[in-house]
Amino acid sequence: MAEGDAGSDQRQNEEIEAMAAIYGEEWCVIDDCAKIFCIRISDDIDDPKWTLCLQVMLPNEYPGTAPPIYQLNAPWLKGQERTDLSNSLEEIYIQNIGESILYLWVEKIRDVLIQKSQMTEPGPDIKKKTEEEDVECEDDLILACQPENPVKALDFEISENQTIEIEELPPIDHGIPITDRRSTFQAHLAPVVCPKQVKMVLAKLYENKKIASATHNIYAYRIYCEDKQTFLQDCEDDGETAAGGRLLHLMEILNVRNVMVVVSRWYGGILLGPDRFKHINNCARNILVERNYTNSPEESSKALGKNKKCSSLSNLSKNPGVSICSYVLKR
């Protein structure tokens, strides 16, 4: 490895460790090898009104000669507002070329959200709030809402307008286990098109004594409603703080649909710290890739590094509203 590459790699690792220490569970590892991370940023930790997800990929040249490749995810962020925020982030990079800037970016976004919350306009109209928003902010809520039995607690209200309900048990695939310090993680995947199938899959999995005895069975699902062109989605931690929300967030970023993923963890007696989230996400991502629900991280990473370089801010005029440093995962 070249000396310059080694130096960049060391600086990246130090910055990643610092971000994880500063922001804790708000900082999420999407792909450790490709160095893709995301952080959920809100105007107020205790009572968030405006929330945005910043996803970044760190190219080999960062922070020396290239900026992070990034994507801003928020349903309310559109048009001029998105362009202004992107320009602000790119201005920070220009002013700090060669320096680590992730912290500056996060705090700039937080400042924008705080200013937005202080305005008279109401917060975004979000019909369904996923558990990620709750769990990432308050661990106490998890203890208060933790169901005794994930199967019994999963109680859905199905719309009367839903004319077709498929009640057949979908096929269930099992991923390759990952073992670290005597803890074992294994993902299970099933295609689902209605909430009742989610209950059926969970019930079927719990018939397996080994799965039923797992310390945690974390799950998340996303179902696309064609008539409303929206997603029905939810998640469950099963005692593994914030894991369900992180799993659902991974599925949102990968834009998968009509699928549920359950990750079983058998605790081996040694605390893994943040590594447990890495293993949960890796298990889920691997089985989604294997079953062709998304492109492989290698393909996405290769395309990003090849096609998305930040060379000149003047190129923004060629594609108004889209950042030249940003990227969109293949859908």
C-alpha positions as CSV (number, residue, x, y, z in Angstrom):
1,M,0.0,0.0,0.0
2,A,1.3,3.4,-0.9
3,E,2.3,5.7,1.9
4,G,-0.4,8.3,0.9
5,D,-3.1,5.6,0.8
6,A,-2.0,4.3,4.2
7,G,-2.2,7.9,5.6
8,S,-5.7,8.4,4.2
9,D,-6.9,5.1,5.5
10,Q,-5.6,5.9,9.0
11,R,-7.2,9.3,9.0
12,Q,-10.5,7.8,7.8
13,N,-10.5,5.2,10.6
14,E,-9.7,7.9,13.2
15,E,-12.6,10.0,11.9
16,I,-15.0,7.1,11.8
17,E,-14.1,6.2,15.4
18,A,-14.6,9.8,16.5
19,M,-18.0,10.0,14.7
20,A,-19.2,6.8,16.4
21,A,-18.0,8.0,19.8
22,I,-19.7,11.5,19.3
23,Y,-23.0,10.4,17.9
24,G,-23.4,6.9,19.3
25,E,-26.3,5.0,17.9
26,E,-27.2,7.8,15.5
27,W,-24.1,6.7,13.5
28,C,-24.8,3.6,11.5
29,V,-22.4,1.3,9.5
30,I,-24.0,0.3,6.2
31,D,-21.0,-1.3,4.6
32,D,-17.7,-1.4,6.5
33,C,-15.6,-2.6,3.6
34,A,-16.9,0.0,1.1
35,K,-16.8,2.6,3.9
36,I,-20.5,3.5,3.6
37,F,-22.1,5.1,6.6
38,C,-25.2,7.0,7.5
39,I,-26.3,9.2,10.4
40,R,-29.7,10.3,11.3
41,I,-29.8,14.0,12.2
42,S,-32.7,15.8,13.9
43,D,-33.4,19.3,15.2
44,D,-34.1,18.0,18.7
45,I,-33.1,14.6,20.1
46,D,-35.9,14.4,22.6
47,D,-38.7,15.8,20.4
48,P,-37.6,15.7,16.8
49,K,-39.7,17.8,14.4
50,W,-37.4,17.7,11.3
51,T,-35.2,14.7,10.6
52,L,-32.7,14.0,7.8
53,C,-30.4,11.1,7.0
54,L,-27.0,11.8,5.6
55,Q,-25.4,8.9,3.9
56,V,-21.7,9.1,3.0
57,M,-19.2,7.0,1.2
58,L,-15.5,7.7,1.8
59,P,-13.4,7.3,-1.3
60,N,-9.7,6.3,-1.0
61,E,-8.6,9.9,-1.8
62,Y,-10.6,11.4,1.2
63,P,-9.7,13.6,3.0
64,G,-6.6,14.5,1.0
65,T,-7.8,15.3,-2.5
66,A,-11.5,14.2,-2.7
67,P,-14.7,14.9,-0.8
68,P,-17.0,12.3,0.7
69,I,-19.6,11.1,-1.8
70,Y,-23.0,11.8,-0.1
71,Q,-26.7,11.5,-0.3
72,L,-29.3,13.5,1.6
73,N,-32.5,11.5,2.4
74,A,-35.6,13.2,3.7
75,P,-39.1,13.1,2.2
76,W,-39.6,16.8,2.7
77,L,-36.2,17.9,1.2
78,K,-36.9,19.0,-2.4
79,G,-36.1,21.7,-5.0
80,Q,-34.3,24.8,-3.9
81,E,-34.1,23.7,-0.3
82,R,-32.1,20.6,-1.3
83,T,-29.9,22.6,-3.6
84,D,-29.1,25.2,-0.9
85,L,-28.2,22.5,1.6
86,S,-26.0,20.7,-0.9
87,N,-24.2,24.0,-1.8
88,S,-23.6,24.6,1.9
89,L,-22.0,21.2,2.3
90,E,-19.8,21.7,-0.7
91,E,-18.8,25.1,0.4
92,I,-17.6,23.6,3.7
93,Y,-15.5,21.1,1.7
94,I,-14.0,23.8,-0.4
95,Q,-13.0,25.8,2.7
96,N,-11.5,22.7,4.3
97,I,-9.8,20.8,1.5
98,G,-7.6,18.1,3.0
99,E,-9.3,18.1,6.3
100,S,-11.9,15.7,7.9
101,I,-15.3,17.4,7.4
102,L,-18.0,14.8,8.4
103,Y,-18.5,16.5,11.8
104,L,-18.8,19.9,10.2
105,W,-21.3,18.5,7.7
106,V,-23.5,16.9,10.4
107,E,-23.5,20.0,12.5
108,K,-24.3,22.2,9.5
109,I,-27.3,20.0,8.7
110,R,-28.4,20.1,12.3
111,D,-28.2,24.0,12.3
112,V,-30.4,24.0,9.2
113,L,-32.9,21.7,10.9
114,I,-33.0,23.8,14.0
115,Q,-33.6,27.0,12.0
116,K,-36.3,25.2,10.1
117,S,-38.0,24.1,13.4
118,Q,-38.0,27.6,14.7
119,M,-40.0,28.8,11.7
120,T,-43.8,28.9,11.8
121,E,-44.3,26.1,9.3
122,P,-45.5,22.8,10.7
123,G,-43.4,19.6,10.6
124,P,-43.5,17.1,7.7
125,D,-46.7,15.1,7.4
126,I,-45.6,11.6,8.1
127,K,-48.5,9.1,8.4
128,K,-46.4,6.2,9.7
129,K,-43.5,6.6,12.1
130,T,-41.1,3.7,12.1
131,E,-39.6,2.4,15.3
132,E,-36.2,3.7,14.1
133,E,-37.2,7.3,14.9
134,D,-38.3,6.2,18.4
135,V,-35.5,3.9,19.3
136,E,-32.6,6.0,18.0
137,C,-33.7,8.8,20.4
138,E,-34.9,7.1,23.6
139,D,-33.8,3.8,24.9
140,D,-36.5,4.0,27.6
141,L,-39.2,3.7,25.0
142,I,-37.8,0.3,24.0
143,L,-38.1,-1.1,27.5
144,A,-41.6,0.2,27.8
145,C,-42.8,-1.0,24.5
146,Q,-41.0,-4.3,24.3
147,P,-43.5,-7.1,23.6
148,E,-43.4,-10.4,25.5
149,N,-44.0,-12.4,22.4
150,P,-43.1,-10.9,19.0
151,V,-45.7,-13.0,17.2
152,K,-48.6,-12.3,19.5
153,A,-47.7,-8.6,19.8
154,L,-47.7,-8.1,16.0
155,D,-51.3,-6.9,15.6
156,F,-52.2,-5.4,12.3
157,E,-55.3,-3.6,11.1
158,I,-55.8,-4.4,7.5
159,S,-57.7,-1.9,5.3
160,E,-61.2,-2.8,4.3
161,N,-60.3,-1.6,0.8
162,Q,-57.7,-4.4,0.5
163,T,-59.5,-6.8,-1.8
164,I,-56.8,-9.4,-2.3
165,E,-55.1,-11.0,0.7
166,I,-52.6,-13.8,0.1
167,E,-52.7,-16.2,3.1
168,E,-50.2,-18.7,1.9
169,L,-47.0,-19.1,3.8
170,P,-44.2,-17.7,1.6
171,P,-40.9,-19.6,1.3
172,I,-38.3,-18.8,3.9
173,D,-34.6,-18.7,3.1
174,H,-31.8,-18.8,5.6
175,G,-28.5,-17.0,5.3
176,I,-25.0,-18.1,6.2
177,P,-24.3,-17.5,9.9
178,I,-21.7,-15.0,11.1
179,T,-19.8,-15.8,14.4
180,D,-17.8,-13.3,16.4
181,R,-16.6,-13.9,19.9
182,R,-19.0,-16.8,20.5
183,S,-22.1,-14.7,19.3
184,T,-23.7,-16.0,16.2
185,F,-25.9,-14.1,13.8
186,Q,-28.1,-15.5,11.0
187,A,-30.5,-13.9,8.7
188,H,-33.8,-15.3,7.4
189,L,-35.7,-13.8,4.4
190,A,-39.2,-14.3,3.0
191,P,-41.1,-12.4,0.3
192,V,-44.2,-10.8,1.8
193,V,-47.1,-8.9,0.1
194,C,-49.5,-8.4,3.1
195,P,-49.2,-8.0,6.9
196,K,-50.7,-11.4,7.5
197,Q,-47.8,-13.1,5.8
198,V,-45.4,-11.3,8.2
199,K,-47.2,-12.9,11.1
200,M,-47.2,-16.3,9.4
201,V,-43.4,-16.1,8.7
202,L,-42.7,-15.2,12.3
203,A,-44.9,-18.0,13.6
204,K,-43.2,-20.5,11.3
205,L,-39.7,-19.4,12.3
206,Y,-40.6,-19.7,16.0
207,E,-41.6,-23.3,15.4
208,N,-37.9,-24.0,15.0
209,K,-36.6,-24.5,18.6
210,K,-33.1,-23.1,17.8
211,I,-34.6,-19.9,16.4
212,A,-37.1,-19.6,19.2
213,S,-34.2,-19.9,21.7
214,A,-32.2,-17.1,20.1
215,T,-31.4,-14.2,22.5
216,H,-32.9,-11.8,19.9
217,N,-34.9,-12.1,16.8
218,I,-34.7,-8.7,15.1
219,Y,-36.9,-8.1,12.1
220,A,-38.0,-5.5,9.6
221,Y,-40.3,-5.6,6.5
222,R,-41.3,-3.4,3.7
223,I,-44.5,-3.9,1.6
224,Y,-45.2,-1.7,-1.4
225,C,-48.8,-0.6,-1.8
226,E,-49.5,-0.2,-5.5
227,D,-52.8,1.6,-5.1
228,K,-51.4,4.3,-2.7
229,Q,-47.8,4.1,-4.1
230,T,-46.5,4.1,-0.5
231,F,-44.7,1.6,1.7
232,L,-46.2,-0.3,4.7
233,Q,-43.2,-1.0,6.9
234,D,-42.3,-1.7,10.5
235,C,-39.5,-3.3,12.6
236,E,-38.9,-5.0,15.9
237,D,-35.8,-4.9,18.2
238,D,-36.7,-7.9,20.3
239,G,-34.5,-6.5,23.1
240,E,-31.5,-5.5,21.0
241,T,-31.6,-1.8,21.4
242,A,-32.1,0.1,18.1
243,A,-31.3,-2.9,16.0
244,G,-34.7,-3.1,14.3
245,G,-34.7,0.5,13.3
246,R,-31.2,0.1,11.8
247,L,-32.3,-2.9,9.9
248,L,-35.3,-1.1,8.5
249,H,-33.2,1.8,7.6
250,L,-30.8,-0.4,5.7
251,M,-33.7,-1.8,3.7
252,E,-35.0,1.7,3.0
253,I,-31.6,2.8,1.7
254,L,-31.4,-0.3,-0.5
255,N,-35.0,0.4,-1.6
256,V,-36.1,-3.2,-1.3
257,R,-39.8,-4.0,-1.4
258,N,-42.2,-6.8,-0.6
259,V,-39.7,-8.6,1.7
260,M,-39.0,-9.2,5.3
261,V,-35.7,-10.0,7.0
262,V,-35.3,-11.6,10.4
263,V,-31.9,-11.7,12.0
264,S,-31.4,-14.1,14.9
265,R,-28.6,-13.5,17.4
266,W,-27.4,-16.1,19.9
267,Y,-25.4,-14.3,22.5
268,G,-22.2,-15.9,23.5
269,G,-21.5,-14.2,26.8
270,I,-19.0,-11.5,25.4
271,L,-20.2,-8.0,24.7
272,L,-19.6,-7.0,21.1
273,G,-20.4,-3.3,21.4
274,P,-21.2,-1.5,18.1
275,D,-19.9,-4.6,16.2
276,R,-23.2,-6.3,16.8
277,F,-25.0,-3.8,14.5
278,K,-22.4,-4.4,11.8
279,H,-23.0,-8.1,11.9
280,I,-26.8,-7.7,11.9
281,N,-26.6,-5.4,8.9
282,N,-24.1,-7.5,7.1
283,C,-26.3,-10.6,7.6
284,A,-29.3,-8.8,6.2
285,R,-27.5,-7.2,3.3
286,N,-25.8,-10.5,2.3
287,I,-29.1,-12.4,2.1
288,L,-30.8,-9.5,0.2
289,V,-28.0,-9.6,-2.3
290,E,-28.0,-13.4,-2.6
291,R,-31.8,-13.4,-3.3
292,N,-31.4,-10.6,-5.9
293,Y,-33.4,-7.9,-4.0
294,T,-30.6,-5.4,-4.5
295,N,-27.3,-4.9,-6.3
296,S,-24.2,-6.1,-4.5
297,P,-22.2,-3.5,-2.4
298,E,-19.2,-4.3,-4.7
299,E,-21.2,-3.3,-7.8
300,S,-22.5,-0.1,-6.2
301,S,-19.1,0.8,-4.8
302,K,-17.4,0.2,-8.1
303,A,-20.0,2.4,-10.0
304,L,-19.7,5.1,-7.4
305,G,-15.9,5.3,-7.4
306,K,-15.8,5.2,-11.2
307,N,-18.5,7.7,-12.1
308,K,-18.9,10.1,-9.2
309,K,-16.0,12.5,-8.7
310,C,-16.3,16.0,-7.5
311,S,-14.3,18.2,-9.8
312,S,-15.9,21.6,-10.1
313,L,-18.9,23.3,-8.4
314,S,-19.6,25.0,-11.7
315,N,-21.0,21.7,-13.1
316,L,-24.0,22.1,-10.8
317,S,-25.6,24.3,-13.4
318,K,-25.8,21.4,-15.8
319,N,-28.2,19.5,-13.4
320,P,-30.0,22.0,-11.1
321,G,-30.9,20.7,-7.7
322,V,-28.5,17.7,-7.8
323,S,-25.2,17.8,-6.0
324,I,-22.1,16.8,-8.0
325,C,-20.8,15.1,-4.9
326,S,-23.9,13.1,-4.2
327,Y,-24.9,9.7,-5.4
328,V,-28.0,7.5,-5.5
329,L,-27.9,3.8,-4.8
330,K,-29.0,1.7,-7.7
331,R,-32.7,0.9,-7.5
